[in-house]
Amino acid sequence: MVFRNAEDKNVTITLDNPRPDITGAEIEAAMDLVIARNIITSSGGDLVAKQDIRIIDSTTNDLYDPA
């Protein structure tokens, strides 16, 4: 989740292992709650707006196994 703070800078919050069926609407609602209740602040002030929502999938392939 990427927010904008009072200094108009990006603040990124990363959560590991989101529910596989989570929707953008659910994430937006959670972000709105974080902003409305000032749950998280940053060095640049309160979070004031949503900037972006991303779910990043990564796969690790172990190609070397030391003996």
mmCIF file of the N, C-alpha and C atoms, coordinates in Angstrom:
data_MODEL
# 
_entry.id   MODEL 
# 
loop_
_atom_site.group_PDB 
_atom_site.id 
_atom_site.type_symbol 
_atom_site.label_atom_id 
_atom_site.label_alt_id 
_atom_site.label_comp_id 
_atom_site.label_asym_id 
_atom_site.label_entity_id 
_atom_site.label_seq_id 
_atom_site.pdbx_PDB_ins_code 
_atom_site.Cartn_x 
_atom_site.Cartn_y 
_atom_site.Cartn_z 
_atom_site.occupancy 
_atom_site.B_iso_or_equiv 
_atom_site.pdbx_formal_charge 
_atom_site.auth_seq_id 
_atom_site.auth_comp_id 
_atom_site.auth_asym_id 
_atom_site.auth_atom_id 
_atom_site.pdbx_PDB_model_num 
ATOM 1   N N  . MET A 1 1  ? 0.852   -1.156  0.000  1.00 0.00 ? 1  MET A N  1 
ATOM 2   C CA . MET A 1 1  ? 0.000   0.000   0.000  1.00 0.00 ? 1  MET A CA 1 
ATOM 3   C C  . MET A 1 1  ? 0.901   1.223   0.000  1.00 0.00 ? 1  MET A C  1 
ATOM 4   N N  . VAL A 1 2  ? 0.616   2.143   -0.886 1.00 0.00 ? 2  VAL A N  1 
ATOM 5   C CA . VAL A 1 2  ? 1.397   3.371   -0.956 1.00 0.00 ? 2  VAL A CA 1 
ATOM 6   C C  . VAL A 1 2  ? 0.471   4.537   -0.636 1.00 0.00 ? 2  VAL A C  1 
ATOM 7   N N  . PHE A 1 3  ? 0.879   5.324   0.344  1.00 0.00 ? 3  PHE A N  1 
ATOM 8   C CA . PHE A 1 3  ? 0.139   6.503   0.785  1.00 0.00 ? 3  PHE A CA 1 
ATOM 9   C C  . PHE A 1 3  ? 0.940   7.754   0.458  1.00 0.00 ? 3  PHE A C  1 
ATOM 10  N N  . ARG A 1 4  ? 0.284   8.906   0.514  1.00 0.00 ? 4  ARG A N  1 
ATOM 11  C CA . ARG A 1 4  ? 0.965   10.207  0.485  1.00 0.00 ? 4  ARG A CA 1 
ATOM 12  C C  . ARG A 1 4  ? 0.851   10.781  1.883  1.00 0.00 ? 4  ARG A C  1 
ATOM 13  N N  . ASN A 1 5  ? 1.932   11.439  2.336  1.00 0.00 ? 5  ASN A N  1 
ATOM 14  C CA . ASN A 1 5  ? 1.886   12.039  3.665  1.00 0.00 ? 5  ASN A CA 1 
ATOM 15  C C  . ASN A 1 5  ? 1.695   13.552  3.566  1.00 0.00 ? 5  ASN A C  1 
ATOM 16  N N  . ALA A 1 6  ? 1.699   14.219  4.715  1.00 0.00 ? 6  ALA A N  1 
ATOM 17  C CA . ALA A 1 6  ? 1.448   15.660  4.764  1.00 0.00 ? 6  ALA A CA 1 
ATOM 18  C C  . ALA A 1 6  ? 2.490   16.457  3.984  1.00 0.00 ? 6  ALA A C  1 
ATOM 19  N N  . GLU A 1 7  ? 3.693   15.901  3.815  1.00 0.00 ? 7  GLU A N  1 
ATOM 20  C CA . GLU A 1 7  ? 4.739   16.568  3.031  1.00 0.00 ? 7  GLU A CA 1 
ATOM 21  C C  . GLU A 1 7  ? 4.694   16.162  1.565  1.00 0.00 ? 7  GLU A C  1 
ATOM 22  N N  . ASP A 1 8  ? 3.623   15.488  1.149  1.00 0.00 ? 8  ASP A N  1 
ATOM 23  C CA . ASP A 1 8  ? 3.414   15.048  -0.231 1.00 0.00 ? 8  ASP A CA 1 
ATOM 24  C C  . ASP A 1 8  ? 4.480   14.055  -0.699 1.00 0.00 ? 8  ASP A C  1 
ATOM 25  N N  . LYS A 1 9  ? 4.933   13.213  0.222  1.00 0.00 ? 9  LYS A N  1 
ATOM 26  C CA . LYS A 1 9  ? 5.904   12.175  -0.112 1.00 0.00 ? 9  LYS A CA 1 
ATOM 27  C C  . LYS A 1 9  ? 5.249   10.809  0.036  1.00 0.00 ? 9  LYS A C  1 
ATOM 28  N N  . ASN A 1 10 ? 5.742   9.842   -0.725 1.00 0.00 ? 10 ASN A N  1 
ATOM 29  C CA . ASN A 1 10 ? 5.211   8.484   -0.656 1.00 0.00 ? 10 ASN A CA 1 
ATOM 30  C C  . ASN A 1 10 ? 5.646   7.778   0.622  1.00 0.00 ? 10 ASN A C  1 
ATOM 31  N N  . VAL A 1 11 ? 4.721   7.023   1.187  1.00 0.00 ? 11 VAL A N  1 
ATOM 32  C CA . VAL A 1 11 ? 4.988   6.160   2.337  1.00 0.00 ? 11 VAL A CA 1 
ATOM 33  C C  . VAL A 1 11 ? 4.445   4.784   1.970  1.00 0.00 ? 11 VAL A C  1 
ATOM 34  N N  . THR A 1 12 ? 5.318   3.784   1.968  1.00 0.00 ? 12 THR A N  1 
ATOM 35  C CA . THR A 1 12 ? 4.924   2.437   1.577  1.00 0.00 ? 12 THR A CA 1 
ATOM 36  C C  . THR A 1 12 ? 4.803   1.541   2.800  1.00 0.00 ? 12 THR A C  1 
ATOM 37  N N  . ILE A 1 13 ? 3.706   0.816   2.867  1.00 0.00 ? 13 ILE A N  1 
ATOM 38  C CA . ILE A 1 13 ? 3.483   -0.161  3.927  1.00 0.00 ? 13 ILE A CA 1 
ATOM 39  C C  . ILE A 1 13 ? 3.324   -1.514  3.248  1.00 0.00 ? 13 ILE A C  1 
ATOM 40  N N  . THR A 1 14 ? 4.136   -2.466  3.660  1.00 0.00 ? 14 THR A N  1 
ATOM 41  C CA . THR A 1 14 ? 4.132   -3.793  3.061  1.00 0.00 ? 14 THR A CA 1 
ATOM 42  C C  . THR A 1 14 ? 3.627   -4.814  4.066  1.00 0.00 ? 14 THR A C  1 
ATOM 43  N N  . LEU A 1 15 ? 2.720   -5.652  3.630  1.00 0.00 ? 15 LEU A N  1 
ATOM 44  C CA . LEU A 1 15 ? 2.196   -6.736  4.458  1.00 0.00 ? 15 LEU A CA 1 
ATOM 45  C C  . LEU A 1 15 ? 2.527   -8.063  3.786  1.00 0.00 ? 15 LEU A C  1 
ATOM 46  N N  . ASP A 1 16 ? 3.113   -8.975  4.531  1.00 0.00 ? 16 ASP A N  1 
ATOM 47  C CA . ASP A 1 16 ? 3.440   -10.294 3.989  1.00 0.00 ? 16 ASP A CA 1 
ATOM 48  C C  . ASP A 1 16 ? 2.207   -11.188 3.950  1.00 0.00 ? 16 ASP A C  1 
ATOM 49  N N  . ASN A 1 17 ? 2.160   -12.031 2.943  1.00 0.00 ? 17 ASN A N  1 
ATOM 50  C CA . ASN A 1 17 ? 1.140   -13.070 2.805  1.00 0.00 ? 17 ASN A CA 1 
ATOM 51  C C  . ASN A 1 17 ? -0.299  -12.571 2.896  1.00 0.00 ? 17 ASN A C  1 
ATOM 52  N N  . PRO A 1 18 ? -0.701  -11.679 1.988  1.00 0.00 ? 18 PRO A N  1 
ATOM 53  C CA . PRO A 1 18 ? -2.105  -11.256 2.002  1.00 0.00 ? 18 PRO A CA 1 
ATOM 54  C C  . PRO A 1 18 ? -3.016  -12.429 1.630  1.00 0.00 ? 18 PRO A C  1 
ATOM 55  N N  . ARG A 1 19 ? -4.244  -12.333 2.051  1.00 0.00 ? 19 ARG A N  1 
ATOM 56  C CA . ARG A 1 19 ? -5.236  -13.355 1.698  1.00 0.00 ? 19 ARG A CA 1 
ATOM 57  C C  . ARG A 1 19 ? -5.286  -13.488 0.174  1.00 0.00 ? 19 ARG A C  1 
ATOM 58  N N  . PRO A 1 20 ? -5.301  -14.699 -0.363 1.00 0.00 ? 20 PRO A N  1 
ATOM 59  C CA . PRO A 1 20 ? -5.287  -14.864 -1.818 1.00 0.00 ? 20 PRO A CA 1 
ATOM 60  C C  . PRO A 1 20 ? -6.494  -14.245 -2.524 1.00 0.00 ? 20 PRO A C  1 
ATOM 61  N N  . ASP A 1 21 ? -7.630  -14.154 -1.828 1.00 0.00 ? 21 ASP A N  1 
ATOM 62  C CA . ASP A 1 21 ? -8.842  -13.647 -2.474 1.00 0.00 ? 21 ASP A CA 1 
ATOM 63  C C  . ASP A 1 21 ? -9.148  -12.193 -2.110 1.00 0.00 ? 21 ASP A C  1 
ATOM 64  N N  . ILE A 1 22 ? -8.189  -11.478 -1.556 1.00 0.00 ? 22 ILE A N  1 
ATOM 65  C CA . ILE A 1 22 ? -8.437  -10.088 -1.163 1.00 0.00 ? 22 ILE A CA 1 
ATOM 66  C C  . ILE A 1 22 ? -8.701  -9.231  -2.402 1.00 0.00 ? 22 ILE A C  1 
ATOM 67  N N  . THR A 1 23 ? -9.581  -8.263  -2.262 1.00 0.00 ? 23 THR A N  1 
ATOM 68  C CA . THR A 1 23 ? -9.940  -7.412  -3.401 1.00 0.00 ? 23 THR A CA 1 
ATOM 69  C C  . THR A 1 23 ? -9.367  -6.010  -3.221 1.00 0.00 ? 23 THR A C  1 
ATOM 70  N N  . GLY A 1 24 ? -9.286  -5.306  -4.320 1.00 0.00 ? 24 GLY A N  1 
ATOM 71  C CA . GLY A 1 24 ? -8.848  -3.917  -4.270 1.00 0.00 ? 24 GLY A CA 1 
ATOM 72  C C  . GLY A 1 24 ? -9.755  -3.073  -3.394 1.00 0.00 ? 24 GLY A C  1 
ATOM 73  N N  . ALA A 1 25 ? -11.050 -3.354  -3.437 1.00 0.00 ? 25 ALA A N  1 
ATOM 74  C CA . ALA A 1 25 ? -12.006 -2.597  -2.623 1.00 0.00 ? 25 ALA A CA 1 
ATOM 75  C C  . ALA A 1 25 ? -11.743 -2.799  -1.131 1.00 0.00 ? 25 ALA A C  1 
ATOM 76  N N  . GLU A 1 26 ? -11.401 -4.018  -0.737 1.00 0.00 ? 26 GLU A N  1 
ATOM 77  C CA . GLU A 1 26 ? -11.091 -4.283  0.673  1.00 0.00 ? 26 GLU A CA 1 
ATOM 78  C C  . GLU A 1 26 ? -9.834  -3.539  1.109  1.00 0.00 ? 26 GLU A C  1 
ATOM 79  N N  . ILE A 1 27 ? -8.843  -3.530  0.249  1.00 0.00 ? 27 ILE A N  1 
ATOM 80  C CA . ILE A 1 27 ? -7.598  -2.832  0.576  1.00 0.00 ? 27 ILE A CA 1 
ATOM 81  C C  . ILE A 1 27 ? -7.846  -1.328  0.642  1.00 0.00 ? 27 ILE A C  1 
ATOM 82  N N  . GLU A 1 28 ? -8.615  -0.805  -0.307 1.00 0.00 ? 28 GLU A N  1 
ATOM 83  C CA . GLU A 1 28 ? -8.949  0.626   -0.276 1.00 0.00 ? 28 GLU A CA 1 
ATOM 84  C C  . GLU A 1 28 ? -9.658  1.001   1.016  1.00 0.00 ? 28 GLU A C  1 
ATOM 85  N N  . ALA A 1 29 ? -10.597 0.166   1.447  1.00 0.00 ? 29 ALA A N  1 
ATOM 86  C CA . ALA A 1 29 ? -11.325 0.441   2.688  1.00 0.00 ? 29 ALA A CA 1 
ATOM 87  C C  . ALA A 1 29 ? -10.374 0.454   3.882  1.00 0.00 ? 29 ALA A C  1 
ATOM 88  N N  . ALA A 1 30 ? -9.432  -0.483  3.903  1.00 0.00 ? 30 ALA A N  1 
ATOM 89  C CA . ALA A 1 30 ? -8.444  -0.518  4.988  1.00 0.00 ? 30 ALA A CA 1 
ATOM 90  C C  . ALA A 1 30 ? -7.562  0.726   4.951  1.00 0.00 ? 30 ALA A C  1 
ATOM 91  N N  . MET A 1 31 ? -7.170  1.146   3.762  1.00 0.00 ? 31 MET A N  1 
ATOM 92  C CA . MET A 1 31 ? -6.344  2.353   3.634  1.00 0.00 ? 31 MET A CA 1 
ATOM 93  C C  . MET A 1 31 ? -7.116  3.586   4.095  1.00 0.00 ? 31 MET A C  1 
ATOM 94  N N  . ASP A 1 32 ? -8.390  3.660   3.731  1.00 0.00 ? 32 ASP A N  1 
ATOM 95  C CA . ASP A 1 32 ? -9.226  4.780   4.179  1.00 0.00 ? 32 ASP A CA 1 
ATOM 96  C C  . ASP A 1 32 ? -9.290  4.833   5.701  1.00 0.00 ? 32 ASP A C  1 
ATOM 97  N N  . LEU A 1 33 ? -9.397  3.667   6.326  1.00 0.00 ? 33 LEU A N  1 
ATOM 98  C CA . LEU A 1 33 ? -9.452  3.590   7.784  1.00 0.00 ? 33 LEU A CA 1 
ATOM 99  C C  . LEU A 1 33 ? -8.135  4.062   8.414  1.00 0.00 ? 33 LEU A C  1 
ATOM 100 N N  . VAL A 1 34 ? -7.021  3.634   7.846  1.00 0.00 ? 34 VAL A N  1 
ATOM 101 C CA . VAL A 1 34 ? -5.706  4.066   8.338  1.00 0.00 ? 34 VAL A CA 1 
ATOM 102 C C  . VAL A 1 34 ? -5.595  5.587   8.275  1.00 0.00 ? 34 VAL A C  1 
ATOM 103 N N  . ILE A 1 35 ? -6.044  6.180   7.181  1.00 0.00 ? 35 ILE A N  1 
ATOM 104 C CA . ILE A 1 35 ? -5.979  7.636   7.016  1.00 0.00 ? 35 ILE A CA 1 
ATOM 105 C C  . ILE A 1 35 ? -6.935  8.331   7.980  1.00 0.00 ? 35 ILE A C  1 
ATOM 106 N N  . ALA A 1 36 ? -8.179  7.887   8.028  1.00 0.00 ? 36 ALA A N  1 
ATOM 107 C CA . ALA A 1 36 ? -9.207  8.557   8.836  1.00 0.00 ? 36 ALA A CA 1 
ATOM 108 C C  . ALA A 1 36 ? -8.890  8.536   10.327 1.00 0.00 ? 36 ALA A C  1 
ATOM 109 N N  . ARG A 1 37 ? -8.298  7.450   10.784 1.00 0.00 ? 37 ARG A N  1 
ATOM 110 C CA . ARG A 1 37 ? -8.035  7.310   12.228 1.00 0.00 ? 37 ARG A CA 1 
ATOM 111 C C  . ARG A 1 37 ? -6.600  7.649   12.617 1.00 0.00 ? 37 ARG A C  1 
ATOM 112 N N  . ASN A 1 38 ? -5.802  8.120   11.649 1.00 0.00 ? 38 ASN A N  1 
ATOM 113 C CA . ASN A 1 38 ? -4.387  8.432   11.909 1.00 0.00 ? 38 ASN A CA 1 
ATOM 114 C C  . ASN A 1 38 ? -3.685  7.279   12.620 1.00 0.00 ? 38 ASN A C  1 
ATOM 115 N N  . ILE A 1 39 ? -3.902  6.083   12.112 1.00 0.00 ? 39 ILE A N  1 
ATOM 116 C CA . ILE A 1 39 ? -3.336  4.884   12.727 1.00 0.00 ? 39 ILE A CA 1 
ATOM 117 C C  . ILE A 1 39 ? -1.814  4.868   12.588 1.00 0.00 ? 39 ILE A C  1 
ATOM 118 N N  . ILE A 1 40 ? -1.315  5.365   11.482 1.00 0.00 ? 40 ILE A N  1 
ATOM 119 C CA . ILE A 1 40 ? 0.125   5.369   11.214 1.00 0.00 ? 40 ILE A CA 1 
ATOM 120 C C  . ILE A 1 40 ? 0.540   6.781   10.825 1.00 0.00 ? 40 ILE A C  1 
ATOM 121 N N  . THR A 1 41 ? 1.657   7.226   11.375 1.00 0.00 ? 41 THR A N  1 
ATOM 122 C CA . THR A 1 41 ? 2.232   8.501   10.949 1.00 0.00 ? 41 THR A CA 1 
ATOM 123 C C  . THR A 1 41 ? 3.619   8.230   10.394 1.00 0.00 ? 41 THR A C  1 
ATOM 124 N N  . SER A 1 42 ? 4.142   9.196   9.687  1.00 0.00 ? 42 SER A N  1 
ATOM 125 C CA . SER A 1 42 ? 5.473   9.055   9.110  1.00 0.00 ? 42 SER A CA 1 
ATOM 126 C C  . SER A 1 42 ? 6.324   10.244  9.534  1.00 0.00 ? 42 SER A C  1 
ATOM 127 N N  . SER A 1 43 ? 7.597   10.198  9.203  1.00 0.00 ? 43 SER A N  1 
ATOM 128 C CA . SER A 1 43 ? 8.478   11.321  9.530  1.00 0.00 ? 43 SER A CA 1 
ATOM 129 C C  . SER A 1 43 ? 8.044   12.585  8.799  1.00 0.00 ? 43 SER A C  1 
ATOM 130 N N  . GLY A 1 44 ? 7.266   12.423  7.724  1.00 0.00 ? 44 GLY A N  1 
ATOM 131 C CA . GLY A 1 44 ? 6.754   13.560  6.969  1.00 0.00 ? 44 GLY A CA 1 
ATOM 132 C C  . GLY A 1 44 ? 5.339   13.942  7.358  1.00 0.00 ? 44 GLY A C  1 
ATOM 133 N N  . GLY A 1 45 ? 4.881   13.445  8.504  1.00 0.00 ? 45 GLY A N  1 
ATOM 134 C CA . GLY A 1 45 ? 3.548   13.802  8.979  1.00 0.00 ? 45 GLY A CA 1 
ATOM 135 C C  . GLY A 1 45 ? 2.530   12.702  8.765  1.00 0.00 ? 45 GLY A C  1 
ATOM 136 N N  . ASP A 1 46 ? 1.279   13.049  9.024  1.00 0.00 ? 46 ASP A N  1 
ATOM 137 C CA . ASP A 1 46 ? 0.182   12.089  8.896  1.00 0.00 ? 46 ASP A CA 1 
ATOM 138 C C  . ASP A 1 46 ? 0.022   11.618  7.456  1.00 0.00 ? 46 ASP A C  1 
ATOM 139 N N  . LEU A 1 47 ? -0.528  10.418  7.306  1.00 0.00 ? 47 LEU A N  1 
ATOM 140 C CA . LEU A 1 47 ? -0.888  9.928   5.980  1.00 0.00 ? 47 LEU A CA 1 
ATOM 141 C C  . LEU A 1 47 ? -2.180  10.624  5.584  1.00 0.00 ? 47 LEU A C  1 
ATOM 142 N N  . VAL A 1 48 ? -2.211  11.173  4.374  1.00 0.00 ? 48 VAL A N  1 
ATOM 143 C CA . VAL A 1 48 ? -3.349  11.997  3.981  1.00 0.00 ? 48 VAL A CA 1 
ATOM 144 C C  . VAL A 1 48 ? -4.082  11.502  2.731  1.00 0.00 ? 48 VAL A C  1 
ATOM 145 N N  . ALA A 1 49 ? -3.466  10.597  1.962  1.00 0.00 ? 49 ALA A N  1 
ATOM 146 C CA . ALA A 1 49 ? -4.116  10.140  0.728  1.00 0.00 ? 49 ALA A CA 1 
ATOM 147 C C  . ALA A 1 49 ? -3.574  8.779   0.305  1.00 0.00 ? 49 ALA A C  1 
ATOM 148 N N  . LYS A 1 50 ? -4.399  8.064   -0.462 1.00 0.00 ? 50 LYS A N  1 
ATOM 149 C CA . LYS A 1 50 ? -3.961  6.804   -1.070 1.00 0.00 ? 50 LYS A CA 1 
ATOM 150 C C  . LYS A 1 50 ? -3.222  7.150   -2.356 1.00 0.00 ? 50 LYS A C  1 
ATOM 151 N N  . GLN A 1 51 ? -2.121  6.467   -2.594 1.00 0.00 ? 51 GLN A N  1 
ATOM 152 C CA . GLN A 1 51 ? -1.349  6.698   -3.812 1.00 0.00 ? 51 GLN A CA 1 
ATOM 153 C C  . GLN A 1 51 ? -1.410  5.493   -4.752 1.00 0.00 ? 51 GLN A C  1 
ATOM 154 N N  . ASP A 1 52 ? -1.287  4.276   -4.188 1.00 0.00 ? 52 ASP A N  1 
ATOM 155 C CA . ASP A 1 52 ? -1.248  3.089   -5.042 1.00 0.00 ? 52 ASP A CA 1 
ATOM 156 C C  . ASP A 1 52 ? -1.507  1.842   -4.197 1.00 0.00 ? 52 ASP A C  1 
ATOM 157 N N  . ILE A 1 53 ? -1.982  0.802   -4.859 1.00 0.00 ? 53 ILE A N  1 
ATOM 158 C CA . ILE A 1 53 ? -2.162  -0.509  -4.232 1.00 0.00 ? 53 ILE A CA 1 
ATOM 159 C C  . ILE A 1 53 ? -1.513  -1.529  -5.164 1.00 0.00 ? 53 ILE A C  1 
ATOM 160 N N  . ARG A 1 54 ? -0.647  -2.361  -4.595 1.00 0.00 ? 54 ARG A N  1 
ATOM 161 C CA . ARG A 1 54 ? 0.012   -3.387  -5.404 1.00 0.00 ? 54 ARG A CA 1 
ATOM 162 C C  . ARG A 1 54 ? 0.093   -4.686  -4.620 1.00 0.00 ? 54 ARG A C  1 
ATOM 163 N N  . ILE A 1 55 ? -0.103  -5.785  -5.313 1.00 0.00 ? 55 ILE A N  1 
ATOM 164 C CA . ILE A 1 55 ? 0.208   -7.098  -4.758 1.00 0.00 ? 55 ILE A CA 1 
ATOM 165 C C  . ILE A 1 55 ? 1.342   -7.637  -5.609 1.00 0.00 ? 55 ILE A C  1 
ATOM 166 N N  . ILE A 1 56 ? 2.448   -7.950  -4.955 1.00 0.00 ? 56 ILE A N  1 
ATOM 167 C CA . ILE A 1 56 ? 3.642   -8.412  -5.658 1.00 0.00 ? 56 ILE A CA 1 
ATOM 168 C C  . ILE A 1 56 ? 3.828   -9.891  -5.366 1.00 0.00 ? 56 ILE A C  1 
ATOM 169 N N  . ASP A 1 57 ? 3.853   -10.688 -6.428 1.00 0.00 ? 57 ASP A N  1 
ATOM 170 C CA . ASP A 1 57 ? 4.109   -12.121 -6.305 1.00 0.00 ? 57 ASP A CA 1 
ATOM 171 C C  . ASP A 1 57 ? 5.564   -12.375 -6.673 1.00 0.00 ? 57 ASP A C  1 
ATOM 172 N N  . SER A 1 58 ? 6.232   -13.174 -5.888 1.00 0.00 ? 58 SER A N  1 
ATOM 173 C CA . SER A 1 58 ? 7.604   -13.534 -6.242 1.00 0.00 ? 58 SER A CA 1 
ATOM 174 C C  . SER A 1 58 ? 7.803   -15.025 -6.026 1.00 0.00 ? 58 SER A C  1 
ATOM 175 N N  . THR A 1 59 ? 8.650   -15.584 -6.852 1.00 0.00 ? 59 THR A N  1 
ATOM 176 C CA . THR A 1 59 ? 8.969   -16.996 -6.778 1.00 0.00 ? 59 THR A CA 1 
ATOM 177 C C  . THR A 1 59 ? 10.474  -17.135 -6.621 1.00 0.00 ? 59 THR A C  1 
ATOM 178 N N  . THR A 1 60 ? 10.887  -18.006 -5.730 1.00 0.00 ? 60 THR A N  1 
ATOM 179 C CA . THR A 1 60 ? 12.309  -18.253 -5.538 1.00 0.00 ? 60 THR A CA 1 
ATOM 180 C C  . THR A 1 60 ? 12.636  -19.654 -6.023 1.00 0.00 ? 60 THR A C  1 
ATOM 181 N N  . ASN A 1 61 ? 13.608  -19.746 -6.922 1.00 0.00 ? 61 ASN A N  1 
ATOM 182 C CA . ASN A 1 61 ? 14.088  -21.034 -7.412 1.00 0.00 ? 61 ASN A CA 1 
ATOM 183 C C  . ASN A 1 61 ? 15.506  -21.227 -6.901 1.00 0.00 ? 61 ASN A C  1 
ATOM 184 N N  . ASP A 1 62 ? 15.696  -22.171 -6.007 1.00 0.00 ? 62 ASP A N  1 
ATOM 185 C CA . ASP A 1 62 ? 17.020  -22.451 -5.464 1.00 0.00 ? 62 ASP A CA 1 
ATOM 186 C C  . ASP A 1 62 ? 17.788  -23.276 -6.488 1.00 0.00 ? 62 ASP A C  1 
ATOM 187 N N  . LEU A 1 63 ? 18.803  -22.668 -7.098 1.00 0.00 ? 63 LEU A N  1 
ATOM 188 C CA . LEU A 1 63 ? 19.538  -23.326 -8.173 1.00 0.00 ? 63 LEU A CA 1 
ATOM 189 C C  . LEU A 1 63 ? 20.876  -23.892 -7.719 1.00 0.00 ? 63 LEU A C  1 
ATOM 190 N N  . TYR A 1 64 ? 21.207  -23.715 -6.462 1.00 0.00 ? 64 TYR A N  1 
ATOM 191 C CA . TYR A 1 64 ? 22.479  -24.221 -5.962 1.00 0.00 ? 64 TYR A CA 1 
ATOM 192 C C  . TYR A 1 64 ? 22.288  -24.743 -4.553 1.00 0.00 ? 64 TYR A C  1 
ATOM 193 N N  . ASP A 1 65 ? 22.787  -25.938 -4.312 1.00 0.00 ? 65 ASP A N  1 
ATOM 194 C CA . ASP A 1 65 ? 22.716  -26.534 -2.982 1.00 0.00 ? 65 ASP A CA 1 
ATOM 195 C C  . ASP A 1 65 ? 24.121  -26.969 -2.591 1.00 0.00 ? 65 ASP A C  1 
ATOM 196 N N  . PRO A 1 66 ? 24.772  -26.215 -1.696 1.00 0.00 ? 66 PRO A N  1 
ATOM 197 C CA . PRO A 1 66 ? 26.152  -26.573 -1.339 1.00 0.00 ? 66 PRO A CA 1 
ATOM 198 C C  . PRO A 1 66 ? 26.221  -27.957 -0.691 1.00 0.00 ? 66 PRO A C  1 
ATOM 199 N N  . ALA A 1 67 ? 27.278  -28.656 -1.005 1.00 0.00 ? 67 ALA A N  1 
ATOM 200 C CA . ALA A 1 67 ? 27.449  -30.033 -0.498 1.00 0.00 ? 67 ALA A CA 1 
ATOM 201 C C  . ALA A 1 67 ? 27.769  -30.066 0.971  1.00 0.00 ? 67 ALA A C  1 
# 
